Amino acid sequence: MRTSMLSRLGGPARHAFFAVLALVMAFPFYWMVTSALKTNDEIWASPPTLWPAAPLWGNFAAAWNEAPFARYMGNSILVAGSIVVLQIFNSGMMAYALTHMKFRLKGVFSGVILFGYMVPATAVYLPSYLVLSELNLLNTYGGLILSNCVSVFAIFLIRQAFLQVSHELVEAGEVDGASHMRILWTVLVPVTRSSFAVMALITFIDHYNNYFWPMLITKDPALQLVSAGLRSFFVEGGAYGLKWPLIMAASAFTIAPLLLVFVLAQKTIMQSVNMTAGSSKG
Amino acid sequence: MTRNKLISGLKPVLFTLPAMIPFVLFWLAPLIYVLYLSFTEWDFMSPTKTFVGLQNYTDLFANPAFYKALRVTVLFCIGSVLPVIAIGLGLALLMNRKLKGSGFYQALLFSPWVTPTVAVSIVWSWIYEPEVGLANTVLDFLGLEPLGWLQDPKWALAGVLLVTVWKSAGWAMIFYLVALRNVPSDLLEAGELDGAGAVQKFIRITLPMISPTTLFLFVVQMVQALQAYDQINVLTQGGPSGSTRTLLYLYYQSAFESFQIGEASSVAVVLVFICMLLSVLSLSISRRTTHYQ
C-alpha cells in the first residue's frame, strides 16, 4: 500500500485538497467574469471585491457592440471548419496510401512527412509568408485555409488508426472489386471514426484559437480571427487599462464557447491523449 | 495493358497528392527557402537579394542580443517543461487512486488547455496589474512585497511562465493518468512481495514504466516552448529590456519589425536545427530504453 499522507487521510481530505486545487486553477476564469461585471471605478478599488456590488450584466452587450466580434467568430468558425474538412480528406487519403497501398516512393514520402514532424511551424513563417505572397493569397480566406490544410500530426494519427484495422477487412473489399476510394471511405473511415472525431475536434480548437500565423498573413480587420480580433480590441479600444471591464467581458465571450465545447465533447478531447501518445510511438 | 499498369502505378501517388502538394508548398519549400535566405541580405522591399555567404551567421554568433535570446529561450524551456511534467505527474499520482467525482476535478484542471492563449493571457495581464491586480493582492494578503509581474525584468519571465504552466499542467496530467493506468498491477504486486516500499516501488517500477510518456511530454513541451509566441506577445512583447525575448520572438521582430530578412532567416535555421536535434535525440533515447510494446 502506498501510505502517502493524503491517502491515509482518506476520501474527504482528498476531496478537499482537489476542490481547493481546482478552485485555484479555475480562479482566473472566475476573476475574468467578476471583473467583467464591475464598473470602471469598482474594478480599480483596493482591495478588490470578490463580487461586484451591482453586477453590470450589460457590459457583455456593450463589449459585443464595440467591435465586430460576431464577424471574428464567424471567420474563426469558417476557417477552422474548412481546415477540418480538408484535413479529414487529405489525411485519410495519405494515410491510406501509406498503410494499404504499395508504391516505390512510399519510403521517401514517409521519411519526408516524419521530417516535417521535426520542423517547428513557427520557424518557417517568414518563408511561408513569402510563398503566400507569390501566390497572391495574403489577406484572403483562401490563404488562411490552404496554408493550414495539411497537418503532419493528423496524418500520423490517422495512419496509426488505419494500421490497427485488420487487413482482412480491406482485402474483402478488394475481392469484391471495390475501388480504393470506396474501401477508404466506406470501410476504413467508419471503423476508425473515433480517431477522425478526435482529429477533427483538436484541429478545430487549434485553428479556432490560432493567432500568430493568421495575424501575420492578414492585415484586413474584416478577416481577423477571434484571437487577433480580441487582441486588437485589447490594444486599441481598451487602450491598456481604460476599459478593463469591457476587455474582461470580451475575453469571457471568447473563452466561453470553447469551455462549452469542452464540456460537451470532454470524452473525445480526453481520448485524444490516448491517441496522441499512441501515434507518437508509431 | 501497359497503360493500365501505368494508371495503377500512379494511383497511390494520386492518393498522396492532396496532402503532398500543400505540404511541399507550405512546409518543405519554405524550409529550403529560409535556408537560402539565411545566406542573403534583403530588406523585403528591394528587388534583389545580395548573396553574403555565412555573413548572417557570423554576425548572429557575434551578437550579444542572440546570446541573450538564447539564454531566455533555455530558461523558458526549463521553466515551462520541468514544472509542467512535475505538476502533471504529481496530480496524476494523486488522482490515480479511486476517488468518486475525480472526473470533475480532472476536467477543471484540464480546461485551460482548450482556451485561446491570447484570451487567457489578456485575463492574466489584468491579474498581474501592479496596483489592484489579483496576483499582488494575494501577495499582500500573505504579507509579501508586491511584484512588478510584467514590468520588472527580474520577474517578467516568471510571470509569462506561470501562465504557460497553468495552461498545460492539466493536459500533462491526463497523459500521465493514462500511462499510470497501463502500469501492470501484477508488477507492482510482485514488487510488494519482494518487500519494496511505496517510494521504492515508484522509483523502480512506476517511473521506468511511464518513461515513454515522460519522454513524449518532454519533447512536445520543448518544441512548444521553443515556439511560444502568443502569451509573450500579449503579456510583454519580449520586454521589459528583452527579458522575455526568446529566439522565436527575436526572429519575428527582425523579420517583421526591422525587415532584416537574412538575419531573421539565420535565427530560424538555428531554431529548426535545435528542434531537429531534440527530435533525433529523443528518437534514439526511446529506441534504446523502450524494450516493450
Contacts between the chains, C-beta under 8 A, distances in Angstrom:
chain1	res1	chain2	res2	distance
A	1	B	198	7.3
A	2	B	97	7.7
A	2	B	198	4.2
A	2	B	201	7.9
A	3	B	198	6.0
A	4	B	198	7.1
A	6	B	94	6.3
A	7	B	97	6.0
A	11	B	99	6.8
A	11	B	100	7.6
A	14	B	94	7.3
A	14	B	99	5.8
A	15	B	99	7.2
A	15	B	101	7.4
A	17	B	94	7.5
A	18	B	94	7.5
A	18	B	95	7.7
A	18	B	99	7.6
A	18	B	102	7.2
A	18	B	105	4.4
A	19	B	105	7.6
A	21	B	91	7.8
A	21	B	105	7.3
A	21	B	109	7.2
A	22	B	104	7.8
A	22	B	105	5.1
A	22	B	108	4.1
A	22	B	109	6.3
A	25	B	108	6.2
A	25	B	109	5.4
A	25	B	111	7.9
A	25	B	112	6.9
A	25	B	166	7.1
A	25	B	170	7.0
A	26	B	108	5.4
A	26	B	111	7.1
A	27	B	134	7.8
A	28	B	112	7.9
A	28	B	120	6.9
A	28	B	123	5.5
A	28	B	124	6.6
A	28	B	127	6.2
A	28	B	166	7.4
A	29	B	111	7.9
A	29	B	123	7.8
A	31	B	123	7.1
A	31	B	126	7.7
A	31	B	127	6.3
A	31	B	134	5.6
A	32	B	123	4.6
A	32	B	126	7.8
A	35	B	126	6.3
A	43	B	132	7.5
A	44	B	131	7.5
A	44	B	132	5.7
A	45	B	132	6.9
A	46	B	131	6.7
A	46	B	132	4.8
A	46	B	137	7.9
A	47	B	132	7.7
A	47	B	137	5.8
A	47	B	140	7.7
A	48	B	132	5.5
A	48	B	134	6.9
A	48	B	137	5.9
A	89	B	18	6.3
A	90	B	18	3.8
A	90	B	19	4.1
A	90	B	22	7.5
A	91	B	19	6.6
A	93	B	15	4.6
A	93	B	16	7.2
A	93	B	18	5.6
A	93	B	19	6.8
A	94	B	15	6.9
A	94	B	16	5.5
A	94	B	18	7.3
A	94	B	19	3.9
A	94	B	20	7.5
A	96	B	15	6.0
A	97	B	12	4.8
A	97	B	13	8.0
A	97	B	15	3.9
A	97	B	16	4.9
A	98	B	16	7.9
A	101	B	11	7.2
A	101	B	12	4.1
A	101	B	15	6.6
A	102	B	12	7.3
A	103	B	9	7.1
A	103	B	12	3.8
A	103	B	13	6.6
A	105	B	13	7.0
A	106	B	12	7.5
A	109	B	16	5.9
A	109	B	20	7.1
A	112	B	23	7.6
A	112	B	28	6.9
A	113	B	23	7.3
A	116	B	23	6.5
A	116	B	27	5.2
A	116	B	28	7.3
A	117	B	279	7.2
A	118	B	275	5.8
A	118	B	276	4.8
A	118	B	279	4.0
A	118	B	280	7.7
A	119	B	27	6.6
A	119	B	31	6.0
A	119	B	272	5.8
A	119	B	275	6.7
A	119	B	276	7.4
A	120	B	223	6.0
A	120	B	226	6.0
A	120	B	227	5.1
A	120	B	271	6.0
A	120	B	272	6.5
A	120	B	275	4.7
A	121	B	227	7.1
A	122	B	227	4.3
A	122	B	229	6.4
A	122	B	248	5.7
A	122	B	271	7.8
A	123	B	34	7.3
A	123	B	227	7.7
A	123	B	248	7.5
A	123	B	251	7.3
A	123	B	268	4.5
A	123	B	269	7.9
A	123	B	271	4.4
A	123	B	272	4.9
A	123	B	275	7.4
A	124	B	26	7.9
A	124	B	27	6.7
A	124	B	30	4.1
A	124	B	31	5.6
A	124	B	34	5.9
A	124	B	268	7.0
A	124	B	272	7.7
A	125	B	252	7.7
A	126	B	30	8.0
A	126	B	34	6.4
A	126	B	37	7.5
A	126	B	251	7.6
A	126	B	255	4.7
A	126	B	256	7.8
A	126	B	261	7.0
A	126	B	264	6.0
A	126	B	265	6.6
A	126	B	268	6.4
A	127	B	29	7.6
A	127	B	30	3.6
A	127	B	31	7.3
A	127	B	33	4.0
A	127	B	34	4.3
A	127	B	37	6.6
A	127	B	265	7.6
A	127	B	268	8.0
A	128	B	26	5.4
A	128	B	30	4.5
A	130	B	30	7.8
A	130	B	33	6.9
A	131	B	25	6.4
A	131	B	26	6.6
A	131	B	29	6.3
A	131	B	30	5.8
A	131	B	33	7.2
A	146	B	22	6.4
A	146	B	26	7.8
A	147	B	22	7.7
A	147	B	26	5.1
A	148	B	26	8.0
A	149	B	22	5.2
A	150	B	19	5.1
A	150	B	22	4.2
A	150	B	23	4.9
A	150	B	26	7.2
A	150	B	27	7.6
A	152	B	23	7.8
A	152	B	27	7.9
A	155	B	19	6.3
A	180	B	11	6.5
A	180	B	15	7.0
A	205	B	114	5.6
A	208	B	116	7.6
A	209	B	115	7.5
A	209	B	116	3.8
A	209	B	117	6.8
A	209	B	118	7.6
A	211	B	116	7.2
A	211	B	117	6.9
A	211	B	118	5.0
A	211	B	229	7.7
A	211	B	230	5.0
A	211	B	233	7.8
A	212	B	229	4.7
A	212	B	230	6.2
A	212	B	233	7.5
A	216	B	256	6.9
A	226	B	116	6.8
A	227	B	116	5.0
A	227	B	117	7.6
A	227	B	118	4.0
A	227	B	119	6.8
A	227	B	230	7.3
A	228	B	118	7.6
A	230	B	116	7.7
A	230	B	118	6.0
A	230	B	119	5.7
A	230	B	122	6.8
A	231	B	118	5.3
A	231	B	122	7.5
A	231	B	233	7.8
A	231	B	234	6.5
A	234	B	122	5.2
A	234	B	234	7.4
A	241	B	129	7.6
A	244	B	126	5.9
A	247	B	122	6.4
A	247	B	126	7.3
A	248	B	123	6.9
A	248	B	126	6.4
A	251	B	119	4.7
A	251	B	120	7.7
A	251	B	122	5.1
A	251	B	123	5.3
A	254	B	116	6.3
A	254	B	119	4.5
A	255	B	115	4.9
A	255	B	116	6.8
A	255	B	119	5.0
A	255	B	120	6.9
A	255	B	123	7.9
A	258	B	114	5.1
A	258	B	115	5.3
A	258	B	116	6.8
A	259	B	111	6.2
A	259	B	114	7.1
A	259	B	115	6.8
A	261	B	114	7.1
A	262	B	107	7.6
A	262	B	110	8.0
A	262	B	111	5.9
A	262	B	114	4.6
A	263	B	107	7.6
A	266	B	107	5.8
A	269	B	110	8.0
A	269	B	114	6.8
A	270	B	106	7.7
A	270	B	110	7.1
A	270	B	174	5.8
A	273	B	171	7.9
A	273	B	174	4.7
A	273	B	175	5.3
A	273	B	178	5.7
A	274	B	178	5.6
A	276	B	175	8.0
A	277	B	175	6.2
A	277	B	178	6.6
A	277	B	179	7.5
A	277	B	212	7.9
A	277	B	213	6.4
A	277	B	216	6.0
A	280	B	216	5.2
A	280	B	220	8.0
A	281	B	212	7.1
A	281	B	293	6.9
